[in-house]
Amino acid sequence: MSEIILYGPPQSSYVRTARMVCIEKGAPHRLEPLELGSDAHERLHPYKRVPSMRHGDVELWETQAIAHYVDAAFEGPALTPSDPAARGRMEQWISAINCYIYGDVIRDYALQYFIPKLRGVEPDRRKIEEGLPKLERDFALLDEGYARQPYLGGESLCLADLFVAPIVQTVGMCPEGQAVLERTTNLRRAYQALSKRESFKAVHAPT
């Protein structure tokens, strides 16, 4: 099959998820740069988000759609559980990440450190403090999700875990996030296992 083209910045946690899925499935792919907010960006994604994907005649936007497509289109190990209950739990966590957790722990917490740094100004401590309760709550929920099984879908790696890994990596770069991760022992154990996978190492390699 032809090579998958992913569009978006390598720093994006969602772009990293899409790349990890491709690597886990053995799907040939490359990452194309994108001028965020441009007309070209809008042609790829009507809401100007990332990533978007082209694979031959197939064009998709939204990470969840891309991840499911790659999982189904390539012959590598299945990343969607066959058991209905396990599949439901996987979809539950992907939805929670997309609807709540990403906004809470990345937009409302981690980016409050990173965006000011890029602008050469000091972070707003008030905004960081406001984000901490949601960070604590969401990491506690993920900790519960990993409490009785190695992965969010059960005994085997699933798509939901590949959504979690880049988010935890990003939050762990911030002091309070690192402290919360130390306290959520099940999430920390799962993250440590995920960070040893070749897919994680490849997308988080220094550039």
N, C-alpha and C positions, 0 to 999 in steps of 0.2 A: 504494500500500500504506500501511497505518497506520504511525504513528511508532514507532520502537524506543524502549523505555524501558530504560535501564541503571541499575542500582542499585549504589552504592558511593561511597567518597570520591574526589574528584578527584586526591588525592595518590598513590593506589595506582598502581604501575607497570602492573598488570594492567588496571585500569580505563582507564588511558591507552591501553594497547594496543587494547582494545575500541573506544574512541572513535576512535582513528586508523583502524582498519579501517572503521568507519562512514563517516568522512570520505572516505577513499580511494575508497570505493564509491559515494559520493553518497547514502548512506542517511540519511533524516531521523531524528534521534534526539534524546533529551534525557537528562540525567543527574539522577537522583532521589537525594536524600540518604537516608542509612540509619543508624540507630542500631546500631552494631556490637555484636554479641553479644546483641541483643534477641530476643524471640520472633518479631517480624516478620522479623528477619534469618534466623532458622532456617527460617521458612516459605519463604523465597526460596532458601536454600542450606542443605542439611542439615548441612554442616560449618562453617557460619558464615564462609565466605570471600567474597571479592568478585572480580569483579562477578557479578551475575545479570542476566537479560534477560527482558523481555516484549515480544512483537511480535504484536499481535492475540491469537490463541489459543495462540501458541507461547511456552512458558516454558523457559528454559535456564539452567543454571549451569555454570561453568568457562569460562575465557577461550578455550581452544582450541575448544570446541564452539561458542561464540558467534561466534568469528572465522570458522570454516568455514561456519556458517549464513549469516552476512551476506554472505560472499563468493559463496555459491551463490544467494542469494535476490535479489540486486540486480544491476543490469546494468552497473555500472562496470567498469573494467579488472580482469581476472582477477588475483587474488593467489595463486592456486595454479598452479604450472607444469603444463603439459600433458605434458611429457616425464617418463616414469616415474622415471628416475634423479634428475632435478632435484626432482621431487615427494618422492622418498624422502629426499633431503638436507634439504629443508625440514622434513619431519616429524621427521627425526633431531634437528635443532636445536631445534625446539619442545619435543620430549621432553626434551632435555638441559637446556633452560632450566627447564622445569617441575620436573624431578626433581632437578637438581643445581645449576645455575648460580644461579638465583634465591636458593636457600637460602645458597649460599656467599657471594655478593657483596652481597646485600641484607640478609638476616636476620643473617648472621654478621659482616658488615663495616659496611655503610652505616648500618643501624639502630643500631649501637653508638655512632654519633655522634648521630643524630637523636632517639632516644627519651630519652636523658639530657638533651638540650637542652630537650625539651618538659617534662621534670620539674624543670628548673632546677638540675640537678646536672652535675658534670664527667663526661665519658666515662671509661670504664674502659680505660686504655691496654693492660692485659694482654689484654682481650678483642679489642681492635682488632688488636694484634700477632698474636694467634692466627688471625685471619681473613685476614691478608695472604698467606700461601702459597697458599691456595685462590683468592684474587682474582687473583694472578699467573698461576696455572695456567689458570684459566678464561678470562681475557682473552687469554692466549696461544693457547688453542684457538680462540676466536672470530677471532683475528687470522689464524690458518691458514685458517679458513673463508672469510675475505674476501681471501685472498692472490691467487687466480687469477681472480676474477670480481667484478663490482661488488656483487652481492647474494648472499645465502646459497643461493638457488635457481638462480642463474645470471645472466643478463643483465638480468632484470627484477625489480622489487620483488616480494617475496612476503611471506606472512604472518609467516614467521620473523623478517624484518627489523623488523617492527612490534612483535615481542616484545623485540627487542634494544634498540631506540632508547630507551625510557623507562628501562630498567635502566642503560644507559651514562650517561644524563643524571643519574640519581640518584647513581651511584657517582662521577661526575666532580665532584660538589659537595664531595667529601671530598678532603683533601690527597694521601693516598697513591693514591687512585683516579685522581686527575687525573694524577699522575706515571706511573702504569702506562699510562694511556691515551696519554700522550705517547710512550711507548716502543713501543706496539703500533700501528705506523704504518698497517697495513691496516685495522684496526678503527677507528682514528681517522679515516681517510679516508672509510670507509663511514658512520660516525656524522656527520661533517660534512655529507655529502650528505643523509642522512636528516633532519638538523636543519633543512635548508632547505625541506623539504616543507611545504605548507600544513597538512597534518594534524598534523605535529609542532608547528608554531607555534601552532595553535589549542588544543591540549590542554596546552601548556606556557605559555600566556599568563598573566601575573600576574593573580591574583584578589584 
